[in-house]
Amino acid sequence: MYNFDFVKPSSIADAVAALGEEDAQALGGGQTLIPTLKQRLASPTTLVSLSGIPEMKGCCLDGNTLSIGGATIHADVAADGTIPALSDLAANIGDPAVRNRGTIGGSLANNDPSACYPAAALGLGATIVTNAREIAADDYFQGMFTTALDEGEIIVNVKFDKPEAANYQKFEQPASRFALVGVFVAKTADGVRVAVTGASEDGVFRWSAAEDALNGNFSADALNGMAPDADGMISDLHGTSEYRAHLVGVMTRRAVAACG
């Protein structure tokens, strides 16, 4: 590690002002940033902690819309239960230490290609609310570790409309508990959405062919024999691109079946 300043603002306005300073970096739960600093892969002059901003914490249901503050830890999302599939997803992120430090805003801002929350946000058609604007999930995710966030922009909260049915299935890498493949299926009044994480070199994506099949027949049988193209899938020591493509089909069918 190296020397840096640390500030902990108590309001969104103060956090945005602090992030306007040269080489300042936002700090959520630190589950990605702290290891990055230890490896000297990043060298901000100031860390701006978002953990002391009350309006960025907690879950709130307004009508059919669940709003989750960007600084809300995974454990609190897991305990909420308003959208069971989302709470179950949060309950199976990492281990207790990670779930009591990591935040939903930090995960979405980092957009790791194997993280779980991006699949939930894209699968549920979430709205990412920042200090400056609202961004639809379909426009937010722009590739591996890449999002629509501008420099200094922070995720204030995330809005999810309650689905008619939803389920998340994760085939996890046992050492890290990241998704080797994770699939979030949601059935809404506007149709079925299928979001896949852990599989693609471009990060989280919607599997449109599966959505088309499920909009015609919402059952696991509608996906028999289906799998996305292996081109562009991640291939590493944990699994080939063909293996991941096969898993996407398997986990999608399991998610649909679990929607009951």
Backbone as JSON, one array per atom type, in Angstrom:
{
  "sequence": "MYNFDFVKPSSIADAVAALGEEDAQALGGGQTLIPTLKQRLASPTTLVSLSGIPEMKGCCLDGNTLSIGGATIHADVAADGTIPALSDLAANIGDPAVRNRGTIGGSLANNDPSACYPAAALGLGATIVTNAREIAADDYFQGMFTTALDEGEIIVNVKFDKPEAANYQKFEQPASRFALVGVFVAKTADGVRVAVTGASEDGVFRWSAAEDALNGNFSADALNGMAPDADGMISDLHGTSEYRAHLVGVMTRRAVAACG",
  "N": [[0.85, -1.19, 0.0], [0.27, 2.4, -0.17], [0.66, 5.9, 0.67], [-2.34, 7.74, 1.11], [-5.08, 10.07, 1.13], [-8.03, 9.95, 3.17], [-11.46, 10.34, 3.11], [-14.72, 10.74, 4.52], [-17.58, 11.49, 3.62], [-20.83, 12.82, 4.62], [-23.01, 13.3, 3.08], [-24.56, 13.13, -0.18], [-23.97, 15.27, -1.85], [-21.58, 16.27, -0.73], [-19.95, 14.08, -1.17], [-19.83, 13.95, -3.97], [-18.54, 16.38, -4.45], [-16.06, 15.87, -3.24], [-15.14, 13.83, -4.88], [-14.63, 15.23, -7.1], [-12.11, 16.2, -6.92], [-8.7, 15.95, -8.01], [-7.62, 12.74, -9.04], [-9.18, 11.37, -7.18], [-11.0, 8.65, -5.69], [-13.92, 6.71, -5.52], [-15.08, 4.78, -2.74], [-16.73, 1.91, -1.94], [-17.74, -0.9, -0.52], [-15.22, -1.87, -0.7], [-14.39, -4.36, -1.63], [-13.3, -4.98, -4.08], [-11.67, -2.79, -4.68], [-9.78, -2.46, -2.53], [-8.06, -4.84, -2.62], [-7.01, -4.25, -5.14], [-5.58, -1.9, -4.64], [-3.68, -2.92, -2.89], [-2.17, -4.46, -4.59], [-1.03, -2.53, -6.02], [-2.21, -1.66, -8.37], [-3.78, 0.44, -8.73], [-3.74, 3.91, -7.92], [-4.98, 6.08, -6.32], [-5.13, 9.44, -5.02], [-6.84, 10.19, -3.07], [-9.27, 8.53, -1.14], [-12.7, 8.23, -1.23], [-15.05, 7.52, 0.92], [-18.21, 5.98, 0.75], [-19.79, 5.0, 2.69], [-20.83, 6.38, 4.81], [-23.15, 7.75, 4.28], [-26.34, 8.27, 4.94], [-28.68, 8.38, 3.3], [-28.07, 6.75, 1.2], [-28.39, 4.17, 1.93], [-30.14, 1.13, 2.65], [-33.36, -0.52, 2.04], [-36.35, 0.14, 0.29], [-39.77, -0.06, -0.28], [-41.96, 1.15, -2.63], [-45.05, 1.2, -3.64], [-45.04, -0.82, -6.37], [-42.36, -0.83, -6.71], [-39.1, -1.49, -5.74], [-36.62, 0.19, -4.06], [-33.18, 0.35, -3.66], [-30.57, 1.49, -1.76], [-27.41, 2.69, -2.94], [-25.23, 2.22, -1.27], [-25.95, 0.07, 0.22], [-25.39, -2.93, 1.93], [-24.69, -6.33, 0.9], [-25.74, -8.22, 2.7], [-27.94, -6.94, 3.82], [-29.61, -6.64, 1.62], [-30.1, -9.31, 1.18], [-31.59, -9.89, 3.45], [-33.91, -8.49, 3.05], [-36.08, -9.45, 1.28], [-38.21, -8.63, -0.36], [-38.17, -8.96, -3.16], [-37.84, -12.11, -3.75], [-36.03, -13.61, -5.41], [-33.94, -11.81, -5.86], [-33.05, -11.33, -3.24], [-32.23, -13.93, -2.55], [-30.13, -14.21, -4.36], [-28.33, -12.26, -3.36], [-27.8, -13.39, -0.88], [-26.1, -15.42, -1.44], [-23.71, -14.45, -2.32], [-20.25, -14.48, -2.22], [-18.83, -14.8, 1.01], [-19.79, -14.61, 4.55], [-18.23, -12.42, 5.49], [-17.71, -10.93, 3.16], [-20.36, -10.36, 2.39], [-21.14, -8.64, 4.39], [-19.7, -6.38, 3.96], [-19.41, -5.72, 1.22], [-21.15, -3.81, -1.34], [-24.2, -3.13, -3.15], [-24.13, -1.01, -4.97], [-21.38, -0.7, -5.36], [-20.73, -3.13, -6.58], [-22.22, -2.99, -8.99], [-21.08, -0.72, -10.12], [-18.47, -1.56, -10.55], [-18.83, -3.74, -12.26], [-17.93, -6.43, -12.73], [-17.26, -9.19, -14.86], [-18.13, -11.64, -13.91], [-19.73, -11.19, -11.76], [-22.68, -11.23, -9.64], [-24.82, -9.34, -9.22], [-25.04, -7.68, -11.61], [-26.46, -9.4, -13.35], [-28.93, -9.59, -12.06], [-29.8, -6.91, -12.15], [-29.95, -6.45, -14.92], [-31.64, -8.53, -15.67], [-34.01, -7.95, -14.31], [-34.61, -5.57, -15.41], [-33.72, -3.15, -14.25], [-33.44, 0.24, -12.94], [-30.77, 2.37, -12.8], [-29.92, 4.73, -10.56], [-28.21, 7.7, -10.39], [-26.18, 10.37, -8.97], [-26.68, 12.26, -10.84], [-28.49, 11.45, -12.86], [-30.89, 9.08, -14.32], [-30.44, 5.75, -15.35], [-31.27, 3.28, -17.6], [-31.04, -0.25, -17.19], [-30.48, -1.68, -19.54], [-29.02, 0.13, -20.97], [-26.94, 0.69, -19.34], [-24.89, -1.28, -18.85], [-21.9, -1.83, -20.48], [-19.94, -3.55, -21.39], [-17.12, -5.65, -20.43], [-16.16, -4.77, -17.21], [-17.0, -2.2, -17.74], [-19.11, 0.62, -17.79], [-21.93, 2.9, -18.11], [-21.39, 4.99, -16.46], [-20.16, 8.23, -15.74], [-17.04, 9.99, -15.13], [-16.54, 10.45, -11.71], [-19.22, 10.14, -11.15], [-21.74, 8.7, -9.12], [-23.49, 5.81, -7.89], [-26.54, 6.24, -6.55], [-29.0, 5.0, -5.86], [-30.77, 1.95, -6.66], [-33.41, 0.92, -8.67], [-35.93, -1.49, -8.7], [-38.57, -3.05, -10.34], [-41.13, -5.1, -9.07], [-41.28, -8.43, -10.16], [-43.49, -10.77, -11.91], [-42.67, -13.36, -11.64], [-39.52, -14.8, -10.76], [-36.13, -15.98, -10.84], [-32.83, -16.89, -9.85], [-30.07, -18.67, -10.94], [-26.99, -20.03, -10.11], [-23.96, -21.33, -11.16], [-21.3, -21.88, -9.45], [-17.85, -20.83, -9.14], [-15.91, -22.6, -7.05], [-13.8, -21.68, -5.37], [-13.74, -18.84, -5.4], [-16.41, -18.17, -5.35], [-17.61, -16.6, -7.2], [-19.63, -16.32, -10.17], [-19.35, -18.98, -12.34], [-21.06, -19.48, -14.34], [-23.98, -17.61, -14.35], [-27.49, -17.22, -14.27], [-30.21, -15.1, -14.58], [-33.61, -15.12, -14.56], [-36.56, -13.44, -15.36], [-40.02, -12.95, -15.24], [-42.23, -10.64, -16.41], [-44.83, -8.12, -16.69], [-44.27, -7.02, -19.09], [-43.0, -8.95, -20.51], [-40.6, -11.67, -20.85], [-37.36, -11.73, -19.43], [-34.0, -12.63, -19.79], [-30.99, -12.81, -18.27], [-27.49, -13.12, -18.38], [-24.56, -13.89, -16.62], [-20.98, -14.19, -16.04], [-20.25, -15.72, -18.24], [-19.68, -14.53, -20.77], [-17.2, -12.84, -22.76], [-17.72, -10.22, -23.07], [-19.0, -9.45, -20.8], [-21.98, -9.15, -18.73], [-25.04, -10.15, -20.3], [-28.09, -10.14, -22.3], [-29.93, -12.98, -23.17], [-31.39, -13.26, -25.97], [-32.63, -15.13, -27.69], [-33.54, -17.12, -25.99], [-35.34, -15.61, -24.5], [-37.28, -15.04, -26.47], [-38.27, -17.63, -26.97], [-39.33, -18.27, -24.46], [-41.25, -16.32, -24.11], [-43.19, -17.25, -25.75], [-43.78, -19.68, -24.63], [-43.7, -20.22, -21.43], [-41.85, -22.2, -20.03], [-39.54, -24.73, -18.93], [-39.26, -26.66, -20.84], [-39.49, -25.33, -23.24], [-36.99, -24.54, -23.84], [-35.5, -26.7, -24.5], [-32.66, -28.29, -25.8], [-31.51, -25.88, -26.46], [-28.85, -23.47, -26.55], [-26.63, -20.72, -26.17], [-24.45, -19.28, -28.71], [-21.1, -20.41, -28.71], [-19.02, -18.78, -29.45], [-17.15, -16.03, -28.41], [-17.55, -16.55, -25.77], [-16.17, -16.89, -22.45], [-13.11, -18.59, -22.04], [-11.21, -20.54, -20.02], [-9.07, -21.87, -17.38], [-11.06, -22.91, -15.8], [-13.15, -23.66, -17.4], [-14.14, -24.36, -20.76], [-15.12, -22.33, -23.61], [-17.21, -23.59, -24.95], [-18.18, -25.23, -22.92], [-19.13, -23.33, -21.1], [-21.17, -22.16, -22.65], [-22.9, -24.33, -22.87], [-23.58, -24.59, -20.15], [-25.01, -22.24, -19.76], [-27.43, -22.77, -21.07], [-28.33, -24.93, -19.46], [-28.53, -23.75, -16.86], [-30.39, -21.76, -17.35], [-32.7, -23.23, -17.95], [-33.05, -24.43, -15.45], [-33.59, -22.18, -13.89], [-35.99, -21.24, -14.97], [-37.65, -23.43, -14.41], [-37.6, -23.3, -11.64], [-39.02, -21.02, -11.17], [-41.57, -21.8, -11.05]],
  "CA": [[0.0, 0.0, 0.0], [0.99, 3.66, -0.21], [-0.07, 6.95, 1.36], [-3.43, 8.44, 0.45], [-6.02, 10.7, 2.05], [-9.3, 9.24, 3.31], [-12.54, 11.21, 3.55], [-15.97, 10.01, 4.69], [-18.65, 12.49, 3.61], [-22.11, 12.4, 5.17], [-24.08, 13.61, 2.14], [-24.23, 12.87, -1.58], [-23.35, 16.48, -2.4], [-20.19, 16.32, -0.26], [-19.21, 13.0, -1.83], [-19.6, 14.38, -5.35], [-17.51, 17.43, -4.4], [-14.77, 15.24, -2.93], [-14.73, 13.06, -6.05], [-14.21, 16.18, -8.13], [-10.68, 16.47, -6.75], [-7.85, 15.15, -8.9], [-7.22, 11.39, -8.64], [-10.01, 10.84, -6.09], [-11.64, 7.39, -6.04], [-14.99, 6.31, -4.62], [-14.9, 3.52, -2.02], [-17.96, 1.34, -1.41], [-17.34, -1.88, 0.48], [-13.79, -2.12, -0.84], [-14.08, -5.76, -1.92], [-12.44, -5.0, -5.26], [-10.68, -1.71, -4.67], [-8.69, -2.67, -1.57], [-7.05, -5.73, -3.21], [-6.37, -3.56, -6.25], [-4.59, -1.0, -4.06], [-2.6, -3.73, -2.32], [-1.34, -4.91, -5.7], [-0.54, -1.3, -6.65], [-2.78, -1.53, -9.71], [-4.45, 1.74, -8.73], [-3.02, 4.79, -7.0], [-5.7, 7.34, -6.06], [-4.58, 10.27, -3.95], [-7.87, 10.29, -2.04], [-10.39, 7.6, -1.15], [-13.93, 8.87, -0.76], [-15.93, 6.46, 1.39], [-19.64, 6.25, 0.6], [-20.48, 4.22, 3.72], [-21.37, 7.24, 5.85], [-24.23, 8.56, 3.71], [-27.56, 7.54, 5.31], [-29.66, 8.3, 2.21], [-27.64, 5.74, 0.24], [-28.47, 2.86, 2.57], [-31.44, 0.57, 2.97], [-34.31, -0.96, 1.02], [-37.63, 0.8, 0.49], [-40.78, -0.44, -1.26], [-42.94, 2.18, -2.94], [-45.94, 0.57, -4.62], [-44.47, -2.04, -6.95], [-40.95, -0.57, -6.98], [-38.14, -1.61, -4.65], [-35.43, 1.03, -4.21], [-32.09, -0.09, -2.78], [-29.49, 2.47, -1.74], [-26.17, 2.21, -3.52], [-24.29, 1.8, -0.23], [-26.56, -1.04, 0.98], [-24.56, -4.13, 1.87], [-25.35, -7.54, 0.4], [-26.48, -8.88, 3.77], [-29.22, -6.25, 4.0], [-30.44, -7.02, 0.48], [-30.5, -10.7, 1.43], [-32.59, -9.93, 4.53], [-35.11, -7.72, 2.7], [-37.09, -10.42, 0.89], [-39.28, -8.09, -1.2], [-38.05, -9.74, -4.39], [-37.1, -13.27, -3.25], [-34.91, -14.01, -6.27], [-32.85, -10.86, -5.61], [-32.53, -11.6, -1.9], [-31.49, -15.2, -2.6], [-28.88, -13.93, -5.05], [-27.44, -11.55, -2.44], [-27.44, -14.28, 0.22], [-25.1, -16.39, -1.91], [-22.5, -13.76, -2.78], [-19.07, -14.62, -1.37], [-19.0, -15.39, 2.34], [-20.36, -13.6, 5.44], [-17.4, -11.21, 5.54], [-17.98, -10.17, 1.93], [-21.75, -9.89, 2.39], [-21.29, -7.57, 5.37], [-18.9, -5.23, 3.54], [-19.67, -5.36, -0.18], [-22.38, -3.07, -1.57], [-24.8, -3.31, -4.47], [-23.62, 0.04, -5.85], [-20.0, -1.0, -5.72], [-20.72, -4.24, -7.54], [-22.7, -2.53, -10.29], [-20.11, 0.24, -10.67], [-17.3, -2.31, -11.0], [-19.3, -4.55, -13.39], [-17.11, -7.61, -12.97], [-17.97, -10.07, -15.78], [-18.64, -12.82, -13.22], [-20.5, -10.78, -10.59], [-24.09, -11.63, -9.67], [-25.77, -8.23, -9.3], [-25.36, -7.24, -12.97], [-27.49, -10.27, -13.91], [-30.2, -9.2, -11.46], [-30.19, -5.6, -12.66], [-30.34, -6.57, -16.32], [-32.77, -9.45, -15.75], [-35.2, -7.29, -13.79], [-34.8, -4.29, -16.08], [-33.58, -2.13, -13.2], [-33.02, 1.6, -13.25], [-29.65, 2.79, -11.95], [-30.08, 6.16, -10.26], [-26.96, 8.31, -9.94], [-26.33, 11.73, -8.47], [-26.95, 13.16, -11.96], [-29.48, 10.98, -13.84], [-31.35, 7.71, -14.23], [-29.95, 4.98, -16.5], [-31.87, 1.95, -17.73], [-30.03, -1.31, -17.16], [-30.11, -2.05, -20.9], [-28.05, 1.13, -21.45], [-25.9, 0.89, -18.34], [-23.78, -2.22, -18.97], [-21.3, -1.57, -21.79], [-18.81, -4.44, -21.63], [-16.37, -6.08, -19.25], [-15.69, -3.7, -16.32], [-17.33, -0.92, -18.37], [-20.49, 1.03, -17.59], [-22.26, 4.23, -18.62], [-21.05, 6.01, -15.47], [-19.13, 9.22, -16.06], [-16.04, 10.22, -14.07], [-17.07, 11.12, -10.54], [-20.64, 9.85, -10.98], [-21.92, 7.62, -8.17], [-24.81, 5.17, -7.86], [-27.26, 6.62, -5.34], [-29.84, 3.85, -5.56], [-31.15, 1.09, -7.78], [-34.85, 0.66, -8.61], [-36.38, -2.75, -9.3], [-39.99, -3.34, -10.29], [-41.38, -6.48, -8.68], [-41.71, -9.26, -11.29], [-44.5, -11.8, -11.65], [-41.89, -14.52, -11.18], [-38.1, -14.64, -11.06], [-35.22, -16.9, -10.18], [-31.42, -16.81, -10.24], [-29.32, -19.9, -10.77], [-25.55, -19.79, -10.25], [-22.98, -22.42, -11.11], [-20.22, -21.05, -8.93], [-16.47, -21.25, -9.04], [-15.94, -22.84, -5.61], [-12.8, -20.94, -4.6], [-14.09, -17.43, -5.3], [-17.87, -18.09, -5.27], [-18.13, -15.87, -8.34], [-20.38, -17.17, -11.08], [-18.78, -19.52, -13.56], [-22.2, -19.03, -15.15], [-25.16, -17.29, -13.57], [-28.6, -16.81, -15.13], [-31.37, -14.52, -13.9], [-34.81, -15.13, -15.4], [-37.67, -12.7, -14.77], [-41.24, -12.82, -16.01], [-42.9, -9.41, -16.04], [-45.97, -7.78, -17.53], [-43.74, -6.63, -20.4], [-42.36, -10.09, -21.15], [-39.56, -12.42, -20.14], [-35.98, -11.27, -19.6], [-33.0, -13.62, -19.39], [-29.69, -12.15, -18.19], [-26.43, -14.11, -18.14], [-23.28, -13.38, -16.15], [-19.93, -15.19, -15.88], [-20.01, -16.52, -19.43], [-19.25, -13.81, -21.97], [-16.05, -11.94, -22.72], [-18.25, -8.85, -23.04], [-19.71, -9.22, -19.55], [-23.38, -9.56, -18.63], [-25.8, -9.94, -21.54], [-29.4, -10.76, -22.4], [-30.02, -14.06, -24.15], [-32.64, -12.91, -26.64], [-33.27, -16.32, -28.25], [-34.28, -17.75, -24.89], [-36.48, -14.74, -24.2], [-38.3, -15.26, -27.5], [-38.87, -18.94, -26.74], [-40.1, -18.25, -23.21], [-42.43, -15.47, -24.29], [-44.19, -18.09, -26.39], [-44.13, -20.8, -23.75], [-42.85, -20.05, -20.26], [-41.56, -23.49, -19.39], [-38.19, -25.22, -19.22], [-39.31, -27.45, -22.08], [-39.35, -24.44, -24.39], [-35.55, -24.3, -24.06], [-34.82, -27.97, -24.75], [-31.7, -28.28, -26.9], [-31.01, -24.53, -26.76], [-27.69, -22.9, -25.88], [-26.1, -19.63, -26.98], [-23.24, -19.56, -29.48], [-19.9, -20.43, -27.87], [-18.11, -17.71, -29.86], [-17.18, -14.9, -27.51], [-17.64, -16.98, -24.38], [-14.9, -17.0, -21.74], [-12.47, -19.9, -22.0], [-10.08, -20.48, -19.1], [-8.8, -23.14, -16.72], [-12.26, -23.4, -15.14], [-14.11, -24.18, -18.36], [-14.02, -23.87, -22.12], [-16.25, -21.53, -24.1], [-18.31, -24.52, -25.23], [-18.73, -25.66, -21.63], [-19.93, -22.24, -20.55], [-22.38, -22.03, -23.46], [-23.78, -25.42, -22.44], [-24.07, -24.27, -18.82], [-26.03, -21.19, -19.87], [-28.68, -23.46, -21.36], [-28.72, -25.72, -18.29], [-28.92, -22.89, -15.75], [-31.62, -21.07, -17.73], [-33.81, -24.17, -17.76], [-33.26, -24.59, -14.02], [-34.18, -20.96, -13.37], [-37.39, -21.22, -15.39], [-38.35, -24.47, -13.65], [-37.7, -22.85, -10.24], [-40.02, -19.95, -11.1], [-42.79, -22.5, -10.68]],
  "C": [[0.89, 1.25, 0.0], [0.12, 4.71, 0.46], [-1.18, 7.53, 0.5], [-4.3, 9.07, 1.53], [-7.32, 9.91, 2.05], [-10.34, 10.22, 3.82], [-13.83, 10.39, 3.59], [-17.12, 11.03, 4.77], [-19.95, 11.92, 4.14], [-23.28, 12.74, 4.27], [-23.6, 13.32, 0.72], [-23.51, 14.07, -2.18], [-21.88, 16.58, -2.0], [-19.35, 15.24, -0.93], [-18.87, 13.38, -3.26], [-18.51, 15.45, -5.4], [-16.14, 16.83, -4.15], [-14.24, 14.47, -4.13], [-14.31, 13.95, -7.2], [-12.75, 16.55, -8.03], [-9.86, 15.53, -7.62], [-7.47, 13.83, -8.26], [-7.96, 10.88, -7.4], [-10.75, 9.6, -6.59], [-12.73, 7.07, -5.02], [-14.69, 4.95, -4.0], [-16.25, 3.08, -1.46], [-17.61, 0.4, -0.29], [-15.88, -2.26, 0.4], [-13.41, -3.52, -1.24], [-13.24, -5.94, -3.18], [-11.32, -3.98, -5.16], [-9.51, -1.97, -3.73], [-7.65, -3.67, -2.09], [-6.31, -5.09, -4.37], [-5.29, -2.6, -5.74], [-3.4, -1.78, -3.51], [-1.63, -4.21, -3.41], [-0.75, -3.73, -6.49], [-0.98, -1.19, -8.12], [-3.6, -0.26, -9.85], [-3.76, 2.61, -7.69], [-3.75, 6.12, -6.82], [-5.02, 8.13, -4.94], [-5.56, 10.4, -2.78], [-8.92, 9.2, -2.23], [-11.59, 8.28, -0.52], [-14.91, 7.77, -0.37], [-17.39, 6.89, 1.27], [-20.46, 5.59, 1.71], [-21.1, 5.07, 4.81], [-22.51, 8.12, 5.39], [-25.55, 7.83, 3.96], [-28.54, 7.36, 4.16], [-29.27, 7.31, 1.13], [-27.69, 4.34, 0.81], [-29.92, 2.42, 2.74], [-32.3, 0.23, 1.77], [-35.68, -0.35, 1.33], [-38.58, 0.41, -0.63], [-41.79, 0.68, -1.4], [-43.85, 1.64, -4.03], [-45.35, -0.74, -5.09], [-42.97, -1.93, -7.16], [-40.11, -0.65, -5.71], [-36.93, -0.75, -4.96], [-34.39, 0.59, -3.18], [-30.96, 0.92, -2.88], [-28.19, 1.88, -2.23], [-25.16, 1.7, -2.51], [-24.86, 0.69, 0.65], [-25.72, -2.3, 0.81], [-25.38, -5.33, 1.42], [-26.22, -8.2, 1.47], [-27.85, -8.24, 3.98], [-30.16, -6.52, 2.83], [-30.96, -8.44, 0.68], [-31.62, -10.78, 2.46], [-33.9, -9.27, 4.13], [-36.27, -8.6, 2.28], [-38.21, -9.91, 0.01], [-39.33, -8.79, -2.55], [-37.21, -10.96, -4.03], [-35.9, -13.67, -4.09], [-33.7, -13.11, -6.06], [-32.23, -11.1, -4.24], [-31.74, -12.9, -1.86], [-30.14, -15.01, -3.29], [-27.87, -13.29, -4.1], [-26.94, -12.46, -1.32], [-26.35, -15.27, -0.16], [-23.9, -15.73, -2.57], [-21.38, -14.0, -1.78], [-19.33, -15.37, -0.09], [-19.54, -14.31, 3.27], [-19.55, -12.3, 5.51], [-17.64, -10.31, 4.33], [-19.38, -9.58, 1.97], [-21.98, -8.76, 3.39], [-20.4, -6.36, 5.09], [-19.26, -4.77, 2.13], [-21.03, -4.7, -0.35], [-22.9, -3.3, -2.98], [-24.29, -2.25, -5.44], [-22.2, -0.2, -6.28], [-19.9, -2.11, -6.74], [-21.15, -3.78, -8.92], [-21.73, -1.54, -10.93], [-18.88, -0.47, -11.22], [-17.62, -3.16, -12.23], [-18.32, -5.67, -13.74], [-17.89, -8.58, -13.86], [-18.54, -11.33, -15.13], [-19.43, -12.47, -11.96], [-21.97, -11.1, -10.76], [-25.05, -10.46, -9.89], [-26.04, -7.73, -10.72], [-26.44, -8.09, -13.63], [-28.86, -9.91, -13.35], [-30.7, -7.88, -12.03], [-30.68, -5.7, -14.1], [-31.57, -7.47, -16.45], [-34.07, -8.81, -15.29], [-35.47, -5.94, -14.47], [-34.72, -3.12, -15.12], [-33.25, -0.77, -13.78], [-31.92, 1.99, -12.28], [-29.74, 4.29, -11.79], [-28.76, 6.7, -9.72], [-27.23, 9.7, -9.37], [-26.75, 12.7, -9.58], [-28.12, 12.76, -12.84], [-29.96, 9.59, -13.49], [-30.96, 6.98, -15.51], [-30.63, 3.61, -16.51], [-30.78, 0.9, -17.79], [-29.57, -1.7, -18.56], [-29.07, -1.09, -21.49], [-26.83, 1.24, -20.55], [-24.67, 0.01, -18.57], [-23.2, -2.14, -20.39], [-20.07, -2.42, -22.08], [-18.09, -4.75, -20.34], [-15.79, -4.9, -18.48], [-16.02, -2.3, -16.87], [-18.81, -0.62, -18.19], [-20.7, 2.42, -18.18], [-21.91, 5.33, -17.63], [-19.96, 6.94, -15.98], [-18.16, 9.34, -14.89], [-16.68, 10.98, -12.92], [-18.55, 10.89, -10.28], [-20.8, 8.64, -10.05], [-23.35, 7.09, -8.22], [-25.46, 5.47, -6.52], [-28.23, 5.52, -4.92], [-30.17, 3.11, -6.84], [-32.62, 0.74, -7.61], [-35.19, -0.62, -9.37], [-37.91, -2.83, -9.21], [-40.19, -4.81, -9.95], [-41.89, -7.28, -9.88], [-42.86, -10.18, -10.91], [-43.84, -13.06, -11.11], [-40.43, -14.28, -11.56], [-37.29, -15.66, -10.3], [-33.82, -16.7, -10.73], [-30.75, -18.13, -9.94], [-27.84, -19.63, -11.05], [-24.78, -21.09, -10.16], [-21.68, -21.74, -10.72], [-18.85, -21.7, -9.04], [-16.19, -21.4, -7.54], [-14.92, -22.05, -4.79], [-13.22, -19.5, -4.37], [-15.56, -17.2, -5.02], [-18.44, -17.08, -6.27], [-18.84, -16.86, -9.25], [-19.51, -17.65, -12.23], [-19.79, -19.28, -14.68], [-23.34, -18.75, -14.18], [-26.25, -16.79, -14.5], [-29.76, -16.31, -14.28], [-32.52, -14.45, -14.9], [-35.92, -14.37, -14.68], [-38.83, -12.63, -15.74], [-41.99, -11.6, -15.52], [-44.09, -9.17, -16.96], [-45.53, -7.43, -18.94], [-43.07, -7.78, -21.14], [-41.28, -10.7, -20.3], [-38.19, -11.83, -20.46], [-35.06, -12.35, -19.05], [-31.63, -12.94, -19.43], [-28.64, -13.15, -17.73], [-25.15, -13.41, -17.7], [-22.27, -14.53, -16.07], [-19.5, -15.89, -17.15], [-19.32, -15.77, -20.56], [-18.02, -12.94, -21.74], [-16.47, -10.48, -22.71], [-19.02, -8.56, -21.77], [-21.16, -9.66, -19.64], [-24.12, -9.25, -19.94], [-27.17, -10.58, -21.44], [-29.38, -11.81, -23.5], [-31.37, -13.94, -24.84], [-33.36, -14.13, -27.21], [-34.08, -17.04, -27.18], [-35.49, -16.92, -24.51], [-37.61, -14.96, -25.19], [-39.03, -16.58, -27.28], [-39.78, -18.93, -25.52], [-41.31, -17.35, -23.29], [-43.56, -16.24, -24.98], [-44.68, -19.21, -25.5], [-43.2, -20.75, -22.54], [-42.71, -21.37, -19.5], [-40.15, -23.91, -19.78], [-38.16, -26.0, -20.52], [-39.13, -26.59, -23.32], [-37.89, -24.21, -24.76], [-34.79, -25.59, -24.35], [-33.92, -27.87, -25.98], [-31.11, -26.93, -27.21], [-29.78, -24.19, -25.93], [-27.2, -21.76, -26.76], [-24.85, -20.07, -27.73], [-22.03, -19.48, -28.56], [-18.89, -19.35, -28.25], [-18.26, -16.52, -28.92], [-17.37, -15.26, -26.06], [-16.24, -17.07, -23.77], [-14.39, -18.44, -21.79], [-11.23, -19.79, -21.12], [-9.9, -21.83, -18.43], [-10.03, -23.72, -16.03], [-13.28, -23.99, -16.12], [-13.91, -23.57, -19.73], [-15.22, -23.01, -22.5], [-17.45, -22.41, -24.4], [-18.98, -25.0, -23.94], [-19.62, -24.57, -21.04], [-21.23, -22.05, -21.34], [-23.39, -23.11, -23.07], [-24.39, -25.11, -21.08], [-25.14, -23.19, -18.85], [-27.39, -21.82, -20.14], [-29.21, -24.21, -20.15], [-29.25, -24.82, -17.18], [-30.19, -22.09, -16.07], [-32.82, -21.97, -17.53], [-34.1, -24.36, -16.26], [-33.97, -23.36, -13.43], [-35.66, -20.88, -13.73], [-38.2, -22.24, -14.58], [-38.58, -24.02, -12.21], [-38.71, -21.7, -10.08], [-41.4, -20.5, -10.75], [-44.04, -21.96, -11.3]]
}
